[in-house]
Amino acid sequence: MKPVINVEETVERTVGRRTAPADPLKAGMALLELSREMHRSLKLRWAPVGVYRFHSHEEADAWRLKMLARSGLPQD
């Protein structure tokens, strides 16, 4: 049995339409500043700052679990 598709039917309503912010760069910078303030106030630094390169995903996952265990934060 083939699905019935009516090409002539018009879409009357769209649910969940999102409008773009007036200044996306300003919105992004505000979000970054909020995250910095949360880290400063809650002291949620679970990994040293920097760039890390791993040879495999398994090595990266092992490192992440080690850092989470060291910090005492809940693991997801």
Phi, psi and omega in degrees: 000125181273145176291147181268123179239122179261106183287334183277352181285136179263149178275121185271332188211140175245128182259133174086027179290137184246137177261142180285146178293156181297319179229096184298325180295318179295319179296319179295319179293324177295320178294319178297317179296322177299316180294322177296316179296322179295318179296320179293315185285322183265350181054051182262050178270106184258351178216146176299148181284140177151184178254131182239136178240133181236154180279339181209166176293326180296319178296320179294318178296319179297318179296317180298316178296322178297317180293320178294319179295323180293325184279335183085006178283153178294139180270139179258000000 
